[in-house]
Structure formats: C-alpha cells, structure tokens
Amino acid sequence: MSSLRLLFSTSTNPLFNLAVEDTIFRSMPADQKVLFLWRNDNTVVIGRAQNPWKECNTQRMERDGITLARRQSGGGAVFHDLGNTNFTFMAGKPEYDKTVSTDIVLKALTQLGIKGKATGRNDLVVETDEGERKFSGSAYRETMDRGFHHGTILLNADMSRLADYLNPDPKKLQAKGITSVRSRVINLQQLEPSLTHEKLCTAITQAFFDYYGEQVEAEFISPDSMPDLPNFEATFTKQQDWHWNFGNTPEFTHHIDERFTWGGVELHFNIKKAHIDDVQVFSDSLDPAPLEALQVALKGQIYSVEGMESAVRDVLREYPNKRDEMEQVRDWLLIQLS
C-alpha cells in the first residue's frame, strides 16, 4: 500500500475546503504523506489568532458576499479568488519537514519556467526588474506526531479586490493577536501568461511523486456527496459556525467618537469572544438619557451589525421621541464596525 495520498477539491467553498483539510490532518495515519490541492472563491482567510475587524473591511465583505474563514494555522490574512491555487502538504513526524514541501513547490515552478526562492518569512518570491515580489505565503501547524504546511500561490488574482478587503479603515482599536504583514505581490501569469491552475496542479503533483518515488491515483472531493472522512460533518459544522470564525477573536478594545449637531458621543468597548463585555458611553448632549440607555443595551450584545441594531431598537422602544438622533448613532456605529 502506498504511503502517499493525493486529493483535489472540486469545491471553491472555503468552509468546506478547510474542513476537509482539518479532517484529513486529524485522521491520517502517521506514516502517510498527503498532498491536497484546492481553490477558494470570494474569500478572506484569517489565521487562528487574528482579529477580523482589525485585519479586514468586514462591512465591505458583507456587502459584496465575501466569506470570512478562520483557519487552524497561524499567520496572516489572505484574500482568495479563483486566481489563487492553494496547496497543503501533510506528513507524520519525524518525516514532516516544511523545507521539503517548499522545495517541491519550487521544483514544480522551475519545470514551468519560473525561478522562485524562499525567504525567511514563509514567503516565496521571484526577482523582477523592480525587485523581489511575493507570489506565495504559507502557514504551518504541528501536533505531537504530525504537521502540515499550506499556502496560496497567486496566478491571476484580482489585486484590486485584495486591497478592498484587506485594508480596513484605521481604527482606534487595540487588539491582541497576530497582525498581517503586507508585502508587494505579483501574479505568476505576469511572468508566464500560459500558466493555469490545472497546469500548476499537474506540476506540483509530479514534483510530489518524483520526490517520494511513488505515484497514486488522485481522489476528487466534492460537497455534492459528503466526503468519507472521520467526523467530517462535525468539523464542517464547526468551520461554518460564527463562533469559530468571529467569536474566536482574542480580547480587544475599541474607542470611537463622533460629533453630531446635537452633541458629541464617545464609546469605549471591551470585546471578549466577539461579545461586548463592557462599554462606556460619554456625551455632552443636553439629554444624555437615551445614550445612557444605549450603554446598558449594548452590554452583552454580539459585536456585529445585528448586535448594534438590536441595542438601538431597545433604546428606541424606551425613547421613541429620539428616533432621529438614535438612527444617526446607529448608522455611525455600523460604519465604525466595518
């Protein structure tokens, strides 16, 4: 029986693909070497220790139907569309070695006429007339007896959309956790116009086989029929859960202020597990009672559009004569949450 396993996902749903990856990793025999190739569409993937409100323009993502997905590994935030190819290499210890998988990817690219190299920050780059340009970023995960290395390769990604979703407006937000490092990037099709996802997958597969001196039949995984993987449904359910993707955010504080025609408003939020653990509201309004009621209504709410709207509705039931002012506050809060 071969020690290799090769899987392709026919899905572009990041929540499905990340669940497949995690399930395979948890259930694979320790002596197996796995290559999983996949793509996501309209997605921002964040590291397991990241804050989506700090890393992403969440309001624009919601408006445009962009999925947020938190992965099991560390590292920074990345935007995926169909111009990206994603790879995952898995192996048991002591054979797991991330330099091996990096070499396999680089050898595959060499066969395609692209000379890349690894840098010290888990990136793959190419030399251009304008200097080094990044085309691949990686993240890793290790347990006691196994590890995986996964990354994305830019083929023909829409760079303008990448900037749209990974560049939030500056916020007075103090957050724990990992912050993404932005790099100057390049699509590999700028260097080799004929390069496609299919060609790249074929080259990486062949380099994988060449390194280990074995070949296996590919397995194609689709959400149309649930994969025959141990505990996949439970893992997929968790991957889709708001509490994993947003609620798993490390504790942070957020300070916002605005001047309205009827007075200034200042809010200090303390957020734990994506819920408003505490909030202080300050104002020089001549009638601060509705804002004092807002402070009470916000506490315990989910730090989301729905949570803000729910709190304002509670205040309006108590102070219906303050609808204009409170709707202004609500609209401001929703913008600040982006």
Secondary structure, DSSP 4 states (H G I P E B T S, - for coil): --SEEEEEE----HHHHHHHHHHHHHHS-TT-EEEEEE--SSEEEE-TT--HHHHS-HHHHHHHTPEEEE-SS-S--EEE-TTEEEEEEEEETTT--HHHHHHHHHHHHHHTT---EE-TTSEEEEEETTEEEEEEEEEEEE-SSEEEEEEEEESS--HHHHHHHH-PPP--EEE-S-------B--GGGT-TT--HHHHHHHHHHHHHHHHT----EEEE-TTS----TTHHHHHHHHH-HHHHTTTPPPEEEEEEEEETTEEEEEEEEEETTEEEEEEEEE--S--HHHHHHHHHHTT-BSSHHHHHHHHHHHHHH-GGGHHHHHHHHHHHHHHT-
